[in-house]
């Protein structure tokens, strides 16, 4: 039984020489009741690839931006040009001051804050019987890996309060879609216990040799998980990091690239 159809509109790698990739993420998802755009990459490349891949973005009925970084919401203005009706669900914190260290702004285009199709979420939200958005509480501080948020003149480690996750409930299965899993893939998996998880693990700054113990620990925890039968990762996980994890987890871990279509 097919639960979902997912077409990868943009990701850091490509499995097709005719389809360009970029650092970022954008997924087109078809469920029984919806045509969803999850994240929009950093440019209009997601839209160019959608045309090449036969995806009609004007027919999307719901869009979600996972968090307030440019490589996930940089294409927002282009989506508004191509689609005139779909609401875009985005955290109320998504237009904050987010930086890579202290020099480079990596947030969203603030000129779009007042767009009337933006639906600002203040926490977890049930959209309908099929779709829900979730956040994690802030009782545990996630590893920021040098990513900061600016308050006044002060830079603080990003607490990723702007991150949200899309849960799709289909035929008794729970499929969780995550952009970067900044709050920790192990914590996210344990908290939500999805049947299938799709998204970045944010391991790209961990080196397989230098950080072998950390990656091995993470792989073993994911491998021992009794709830999630399949992980599809991408983007901020890193290719060499994925290969390291795959050697431990095996076939239950897959990688999705730009231009790829998967059926779940």
C-alpha positions as CSV (number, residue, x, y, z in Angstrom):
1,X,0.0,0.0,0.0
2,X,1.4,3.4,-1.0
3,X,1.1,6.0,1.7
4,X,2.9,8.9,0.1
5,X,4.6,10.1,-3.1
6,X,7.6,12.3,-2.5
7,X,9.6,14.2,-5.1
8,X,12.8,15.8,-4.0
9,X,12.8,19.2,-5.6
10,X,16.2,20.3,-4.2
11,X,18.8,18.9,-1.9
12,X,22.6,19.1,-1.6
13,X,23.1,16.2,-4.1
14,X,21.5,15.2,-7.4
15,X,20.9,11.7,-8.9
16,X,20.2,13.2,-12.3
17,X,22.8,15.2,-14.4
18,X,20.0,17.3,-15.9
19,X,18.7,18.3,-12.5
20,X,20.7,20.9,-10.5
21,X,21.2,20.7,-6.7
22,X,22.0,23.3,-4.0
23,X,22.6,23.4,-0.3
24,X,19.0,23.3,1.0
25,X,15.9,21.2,1.0
26,X,12.5,21.2,-0.8
27,X,10.1,18.3,-0.9
28,X,6.9,17.9,-2.9
29,X,4.6,15.4,-1.1
30,X,1.3,13.9,-2.3
31,X,-0.9,12.3,0.3
32,X,-4.5,11.0,-0.1
33,X,-5.9,14.4,0.5
34,X,-3.1,17.0,0.0
35,X,-0.4,18.3,-2.3
36,X,2.2,19.7,0.0
37,X,5.4,21.7,-0.4
38,X,7.7,21.2,2.5
39,X,10.5,23.8,2.5
40,X,11.6,25.8,-0.5
41,X,15.4,25.6,-0.7
42,X,17.5,28.8,-0.8
43,X,16.6,30.1,-4.3
44,X,14.1,29.5,-7.1
45,X,15.9,26.3,-8.1
46,X,13.1,24.2,-6.4
47,X,10.6,25.8,-8.8
48,X,12.8,25.2,-11.9
49,X,13.3,21.6,-10.9
50,X,9.6,21.2,-10.2
51,X,8.9,22.2,-13.8
52,X,11.5,19.7,-15.1
53,X,10.1,17.0,-12.9
54,X,6.4,17.6,-13.9
55,X,5.3,19.0,-10.6
56,X,2.7,21.8,-10.8
57,X,3.4,24.1,-7.9
58,X,0.3,26.1,-8.5
59,X,-1.7,23.0,-7.5
60,X,0.0,22.8,-4.0
61,X,-2.7,23.3,-1.4
62,X,-0.5,23.5,1.7
63,X,3.1,24.6,2.2
64,X,5.2,24.3,5.3
65,X,8.5,25.9,6.2
66,X,10.4,23.9,8.8
67,X,12.5,26.7,10.3
68,X,13.8,30.1,9.7
69,X,17.0,29.5,7.7
70,X,17.6,30.7,4.2
71,X,18.3,27.2,2.8
72,X,14.8,26.1,3.7
73,X,12.7,29.2,3.1
74,X,14.8,31.2,0.6
75,X,12.4,30.3,-2.2
76,X,9.3,31.7,-0.4
77,X,8.9,34.7,-2.6
78,X,9.0,32.5,-5.7
79,X,6.4,30.2,-4.3
80,X,4.1,33.2,-3.8
81,X,4.6,34.1,-7.4
82,X,3.7,30.6,-8.7
83,X,1.0,29.7,-6.3
84,X,-1.8,32.1,-5.5
85,X,-3.9,30.2,-2.9
86,X,-2.0,27.8,-0.6
87,X,-1.4,28.9,3.0
88,X,2.2,28.7,4.2
89,X,2.6,27.4,7.8
90,X,5.6,28.9,9.5
91,X,6.7,29.4,13.1
92,X,6.1,32.7,14.7
93,X,9.8,32.8,15.4
94,X,10.9,32.1,11.9
95,X,11.8,35.7,10.9
96,X,14.2,36.1,13.8
97,X,17.9,37.2,13.6
98,X,19.7,34.0,12.8
99,X,23.4,33.8,12.0
100,X,26.1,31.4,11.0
101,X,28.5,32.5,13.8
102,X,28.4,36.3,14.1
103,X,29.1,37.5,10.5
104,X,26.7,35.9,8.1
105,X,22.9,36.3,8.3
106,X,21.2,33.0,7.4
107,X,17.6,34.0,8.2
108,X,14.6,34.7,5.9
109,X,13.7,37.7,3.8
110,X,12.0,40.0,6.2
111,X,10.2,41.8,3.4
112,X,7.8,38.8,3.4
113,X,6.8,39.0,7.1
114,X,3.4,40.7,6.3
115,X,2.3,38.3,3.4
116,X,-1.3,37.5,4.2
117,X,-0.9,33.8,3.3
118,X,1.6,33.2,6.1
119,X,0.0,31.3,8.9
120,X,2.2,31.8,12.0
121,X,2.2,28.8,14.3
122,X,2.7,29.3,18.1
123,X,3.2,25.7,18.9
124,X,1.9,22.4,17.9
125,X,-1.1,22.6,15.5
126,X,-3.6,20.0,14.1
127,X,-4.4,21.1,10.5
128,X,-6.8,18.3,9.8
129,X,-7.1,14.5,10.4
130,X,-4.2,13.9,8.1
131,X,-1.7,16.7,8.9
132,X,-0.3,18.1,12.1
133,X,2.6,20.4,13.0
134,X,4.6,19.8,16.1
135,X,7.3,21.5,18.1
136,X,9.6,20.3,20.9
137,X,9.7,22.0,24.2
138,X,12.8,23.9,25.3
139,X,13.7,22.0,28.5
140,X,16.8,20.6,26.8
141,X,19.3,22.9,25.0
142,X,20.2,21.5,21.6
143,X,23.8,21.6,20.2
144,X,23.9,24.7,18.2
145,X,27.1,23.8,16.2
146,X,28.1,27.5,16.0
147,X,24.7,28.7,14.8
148,X,23.5,31.8,16.7
149,X,20.5,34.0,17.2
150,X,20.9,37.7,17.9
151,X,19.0,39.6,20.6
152,X,19.8,43.3,20.5
153,X,23.6,43.4,20.2
154,X,24.2,40.0,21.7
155,X,24.7,36.7,19.9
156,X,23.5,33.6,21.7
157,X,23.5,29.9,20.7
158,X,20.4,29.3,18.6
159,X,17.8,27.4,20.6
160,X,15.8,26.5,17.4
161,X,12.5,27.6,18.8
162,X,11.6,28.3,15.2
163,X,11.8,24.6,14.2
164,X,8.6,22.6,13.5
165,X,7.9,19.2,12.2
166,X,5.2,17.9,9.9
167,X,3.4,14.7,10.9
168,X,1.4,12.9,8.3
169,X,-1.1,10.3,9.4
170,X,-2.0,7.9,6.6
171,X,-3.7,4.5,6.8
172,X,-2.6,4.0,10.4
173,X,1.0,5.0,9.8
174,X,2.7,8.1,11.2
175,X,5.3,9.7,8.9
176,X,7.3,12.6,10.3
177,X,9.0,15.1,8.0
178,X,11.8,17.2,9.5
179,X,13.9,19.8,7.9
180,X,17.2,19.7,9.8
181,X,16.4,18.1,13.2
182,X,18.3,20.8,14.9
183,X,16.8,19.8,18.3
184,X,18.4,16.4,17.9
185,X,17.4,13.5,15.8
186,X,17.6,11.1,18.7
187,X,15.4,13.2,20.8
188,X,13.0,13.8,18.0
189,X,12.7,10.1,17.1
190,X,12.2,9.1,20.8
191,X,9.6,11.8,21.4
192,X,7.5,11.3,18.3
193,X,8.0,7.6,17.7
194,X,7.1,7.8,14.0
195,X,6.7,4.8,11.8
196,X,8.8,6.5,9.2
197,X,11.1,9.6,9.5
198,X,12.3,11.7,6.6
199,X,14.7,14.6,6.9
200,X,18.2,15.9,7.7
201,X,20.0,14.7,10.8
202,X,22.3,17.7,11.1
203,X,25.5,15.6,11.4
204,X,27.4,17.4,8.6
205,X,29.7,19.1,11.1
206,X,30.7,15.8,12.6
207,X,33.7,14.1,11.0
208,X,33.4,10.3,10.7
209,X,36.9,9.8,11.9
210,X,37.3,12.5,14.5
211,X,33.7,12.1,15.8
212,X,33.4,8.4,15.3
213,X,32.1,7.7,18.9
214,X,29.3,10.3,18.6
215,X,28.2,9.0,15.2
216,X,28.4,5.4,16.3
217,X,26.3,6.1,19.4
218,X,23.7,7.9,17.3
219,X,23.6,5.0,14.7
220,X,23.2,2.4,17.4
221,X,20.3,4.3,19.1
222,X,18.5,4.7,15.8
223,X,19.2,1.1,14.9
224,X,17.7,-0.1,18.2
225,X,14.6,2.1,17.8
226,X,11.5,-0.2,18.1
227,X,9.1,2.3,16.6
228,X,10.6,3.7,13.4
229,X,11.0,1.1,10.6
230,X,12.6,3.3,8.0
231,X,14.7,6.5,8.0
232,X,15.2,8.6,4.8
233,X,17.9,11.3,5.3
234,X,19.4,14.1,3.3
235,X,20.8,17.6,3.2
236,X,22.5,18.5,6.5
237,X,23.3,14.9,7.4
238,X,26.3,14.9,5.0
239,X,27.1,12.1,2.5
240,X,30.1,10.7,4.3
241,X,28.2,10.8,7.6
242,X,25.3,9.0,5.9
243,X,27.7,6.3,4.6
244,X,29.1,5.9,8.1
245,X,25.6,5.5,9.6
246,X,24.5,3.2,6.9
247,X,27.3,0.8,7.7
248,X,25.7,0.3,11.1
249,X,22.0,0.8,10.4
250,X,21.8,-1.0,7.1
251,X,18.8,-0.9,4.7
252,X,16.6,0.9,7.2
253,X,18.5,4.1,6.4
254,X,18.1,5.6,2.9
255,X,19.3,8.8,1.3
256,X,17.1,11.0,-0.9
257,X,18.7,13.3,-3.6
258,X,17.5,16.1,-5.9
259,X,15.3,14.7,-8.7
260,X,14.5,11.5,-6.9
261,X,10.9,10.2,-6.4
262,X,10.1,7.8,-3.6
263,X,6.9,6.0,-2.7
264,X,6.2,5.1,0.9
